[in-house]
Amino acid sequence: MTLYCKRGYKGYLYLEDGTLIEGCGFGAKGIRAGEVVFTTSMNGYPESLTDPSYRGQILVITHPLVGNYGVPEKQRVEGILTNFESEQIQVEGLVVAEETDPFKWNSSKSLHEWLLSEGVPGLSDVDTRSIVKKVRSRGVMMGVIASGYEIEDPKKFLEKKYDEIDFTQFTSPKAPIVHLGNTGETIVVVDCGVKHGILYQLHQRGFTIVRVPCKFNASKIMDYYPKGVVFGNGPGNPNLLQEVIENFKELTEYKIPILGICLGHQVATLAMGGKVNKMKFGHRAINKPVIDISSNKCYITTHNHGYGILSKEDLPPNSKLWFINPDDGTIEGWIHEKLPIITTQFHPEARPGPWDVTWVFDKFKKMVSRNA
Ligand SMILES: NC(=O)CC[C@H](N)C(=O)O
């Protein structure tokens, strides 16, 4: 059967296990390598594609039709984006079953035009379910995506392994960035590639936010006289971030309230003596259940992680299990018993996803005012 490609060019996905998948190219013509991961989110592609945690990854969206509500114009509150998670597309490439032109009044461009304008290759008209089945049974693997080109020597692109690259060098700001609030209280956000959804939740609670480069040390952080510190999400393998882990440890000497989210939760775990390991294929979706052990309530939450605390034995000493994932038993959050530290592996800010757990930010605010 001949493939009709509406953008006029073909595309390919090569998987590390030797599989070659042919489809249609869209977005920018180009070839890129990355770890192939999938999300089962039904919506929220503007947020997912701009989430810096996806740096170094080729994202497969399992929802069968992507692009129908287009791409909005950027909107901001006090410099914080309210409808994207960062300034640019972060994924290395995008794979979908079908991409479509938009049918929405506030769309400024199509998914195709957006990828084109940002130089990101897309692949459509492929069986995304077969890719997911492979990734689920073999575990995540590296891949090469090509749009408008054939992949002649895929191995050439696969010399570097995702787990060995510190992607925060691409996603962390080079100098501090300030977003003013109205309470006079400052929170420092250690920004390894923080989602604007996290900044927005902090801003809504009145804090002035100082985003500092990922590797800022504890005394430089304390120079801002913060009331609390947030270690946010970010890309790649947390075990490579020794400097950030050391800074976290030093910061605990000040006994300042700390909230760790996703990569921040992993850094906190490693700093406090726990273990974080690679998962087989991770959690990426906007409908993942977590159980709050303290209340026995289940919440539906947003996830995007490929590493995690895989069992209770890997929790840091002196920490109390807070959230657990009932699907696979992995740890989704802990509370320190002696220091004011709380962490979540999931994303309490959602974006995209349900806002069931934004109360985690209220809990952090209470910790901050108790400490004031
Ligand atoms: N969203 C995140 O912060 C992801 C953390 C880490 N890069 C992981 O994949 O597990």
The ligand as an ORCA input file, in Angstrom:
! r2SCAN-3c Opt
* xyz 0 1
  N       9.649     15.369     35.470
  C      10.823     15.173     36.066
  O      11.310     15.977     36.872
  C      11.593     13.953     35.650
  C      12.734     13.584     36.536
  C      13.713     12.629     35.876
  N      14.343     13.249     34.757
  C      12.996     11.354     35.458
  O      12.771     11.117     34.304
  O      12.640     10.567     36.295
*
